[in-house]
Structure formats: structure tokens, C-alpha cells
Amino acid sequence: MRCPFCGNVDTQVKDSRPAEDHVAIRRRRFCPACGGRFTTYERVQLRDLVVIKSNGRREDFDRDKLERSIRIALQKRPVEPERMDQMISGIVRRLESMGETDIPSKVIGEIVMESLARIDTVAYVRFASVYKNFQEAGDFDRFVSELRPKDPPKE
């Protein structure tokens, strides 16, 4: 593993342990050339996924990009980091087990929204506002009103 500080390719693993509910291995590394310490994660990748954007463009699936968008939606919300990591790993496993290597971005967005809706409604609305490209306050009103349970008719 190349050192991110000096570029040395001869780094040493100082500690390894399971991470993210045993779906990844966290490794603490040390660079003997510059003395830098850094962490890497090793995960199983079943297949290389390609995201088909709404404009037809194709790009490699990037777990880090998925993680960043979910972390932004969950920012300052009472959700444990471990729960967030489990959710991200679950989404990636679900995408990899779909049997297809080409996945439309719309499918990924729907899966993320479904997962967020189960753990935090505020994060769900935040993510939806970007995913569905809300343009005005009325867009929020309409979306949130769909979330509210309908009151039963009063007799």
C-alpha cells in the first residue's frame, strides 16, 4: 500500500481488526520512510458496478461517493456511525447481488431513500430534496405531506 504522505510503496501493517460488522477489515499502517500512520479498509467486492446516469453517461460505482451523500443527509442526526456504516454496506451488497453490473442511478437513489426512510425521516427528506431536485419550498411541503399519516375521518 502506497503511503499517502510520501508515496513510499513499502508500508507496514501494525494492526488489523474486523470493521463494519465483519464485512471489512480495518488496517492501521505505518510508513518507515516518513513515519506517517494511516488507516485502510479492505472489503469484498463481488463485481465491478457501473452507474448509468440519467443523461446516459456511464461511470464506475464509487462507494465513497455514496457514503458522502448519506453522511451529508445524516449530518447532526442521532444516528450511530456504526448504523450508518451498516446501512451503506447493506446498500452496496444489495446492488452487487442484483445480478447486473450496469445499474441506473435512479435505482441507487430509490434504494438509498428506502434505507434512509427506515432509520431517520429528516435525513430521508434531506436526501430526497437533492435527489428529486426540489426547487422551491412548495416541493418540500408536497413531499412531507405525503409522509404524514392521513387522519381517519371523524364521526
C-alpha positions in Angstrom: 0.0 0.0 0.0 1.4 3.4 -1.0 2.0 5.9 1.7 -0.4 8.9 1.2 2.2 11.2 2.7 5.5 10.4 0.9 4.5 7.9 -1.8 6.7 5.1 -0.4 5.3 1.7 -1.5 6.8 -0.3 1.4 4.4 0.4 4.3 3.8 -2.0 7.2 0.6 -3.2 8.8 0.7 -2.5 12.5 -2.9 -3.6 13.5 -5.8 -5.4 11.8 -9.3 -5.9 13.1 -12.8 -6.5 11.7 -14.9 -3.5 11.0 -18.5 -2.7 9.9 -20.0 -5.8 11.4 -17.3 -8.1 10.0 -17.8 -7.1 6.4 -14.5 -5.1 6.2 -11.0 -5.3 7.7 -9.6 -2.1 9.2 -5.8 -1.9 9.0 -3.6 0.6 10.7 -0.4 1.2 8.7 3.0 2.7 9.3 5.4 4.1 6.7 9.1 3.5 7.8 10.3 6.2 5.3 8.4 9.2 6.7 6.9 7.8 10.0 3.4 8.5 8.8 0.4 6.5 10.1 -2.8 5.9 8.2 -5.8 3.6 8.1 -7.0 1.4 5.2 -10.2 -0.7 4.9 -10.4 -3.9 2.9 -13.8 -5.0 1.6 -15.1 -7.8 -0.5 -16.2 -6.6 -3.9 -18.4 -9.1 -5.7 -18.4 -7.3 -9.1 -17.4 -4.0 -10.7 -20.5 -1.9 -10.9 -21.2 0.8 -13.4 -23.7 3.6 -12.8 -25.9 4.7 -15.7 -26.6 8.4 -15.1 -30.0 10.0 -16.1 -28.3 11.6 -19.1 -27.0 8.2 -20.3 -23.4 8.8 -19.2 -21.7 5.8 -17.5 -19.3 6.0 -14.6 -17.7 3.5 -12.2 -19.7 3.0 -9.0 -17.9 4.8 -6.1 -18.7 3.6 -2.6 -17.1 6.7 -1.2 -19.4 9.0 -3.2 -22.4 7.0 -1.8 -21.1 7.3 1.7 -20.5 11.1 1.4 -24.1 11.7 0.3 -25.5 9.6 3.1 -23.3 11.2 5.7 -24.4 14.7 4.5 -28.1 13.6 4.8 -27.5 12.2 8.3 -25.3 15.1 9.4 -26.2 16.2 13.0 -28.8 13.5 13.3 -28.9 11.0 16.2 -27.7 8.0 14.2 -24.8 6.0 15.4 -21.8 5.9 12.9 -21.9 2.0 13.1 -25.6 2.1 12.0 -24.6 4.4 9.1 -21.8 2.0 8.0 -24.1 -1.0 8.2 -26.7 0.8 6.1 -24.0 1.7 3.5 -22.6 -1.9 3.4 -26.2 -3.2 3.1 -26.9 -0.9 0.1 -23.7 -1.9 -1.6 -24.4 -5.7 -1.0 -27.9 -5.2 -2.4 -26.5 -3.5 -5.5 -23.9 -6.2 -6.0 -26.4 -9.0 -5.6 -28.8 -7.6 -8.1 -27.0 -9.7 -10.8 -26.4 -6.7 -13.1 -23.2 -4.8 -13.5 -24.9 -1.7 -15.0 -27.2 0.0 -12.5 -29.3 3.1 -13.3 -28.6 6.0 -10.8 -32.4 6.1 -10.3 -32.3 2.6 -8.8 -29.5 3.5 -6.4 -31.3 6.7 -5.4 -34.5 4.7 -4.6 -32.6 2.2 -2.6 -30.9 4.9 -0.6 -34.2 6.7 0.1 -35.8 3.5 1.2 -32.9 2.8 3.6 -32.9 6.3 5.0 -36.7 6.3 5.5 -36.3 3.3 7.8 -33.7 5.0 10.1 -34.4 8.8 10.0 -37.2 10.7 8.3 -35.3 14.1 8.4 -32.3 12.5 6.6 -34.8 10.9 4.2 -36.3 14.3 3.4 -32.8 15.9 3.1 -31.6 13.3 0.6 -34.9 13.4 -1.3 -34.6 17.2 -1.7 -31.3 16.8 -3.6 -32.3 13.5 -5.4 -35.6 14.8 -6.6 -34.2 18.3 -7.2 -36.6 20.4 -5.1 -36.7 23.9 -6.5 -38.9 25.7 -4.0 -40.5 25.4 -0.6 -43.7 24.0 -2.1 -41.7 21.0 -3.2 -40.9 20.3 0.4 -44.5 20.8 1.5 -45.8 18.3 -1.1 -43.2 15.7 -0.2 -43.6 16.0 3.6 -47.4 15.9 3.3 -47.1 12.5 1.6 -45.1 11.3 4.6 -47.8 12.3 7.1 -50.3 9.7 8.0 -53.8 10.6 6.9 -56.2 11.3 9.7 -59.1 8.9 9.9 -62.4 10.5 9.3 -64.1 11.8 12.4 -67.6 10.6 13.2 
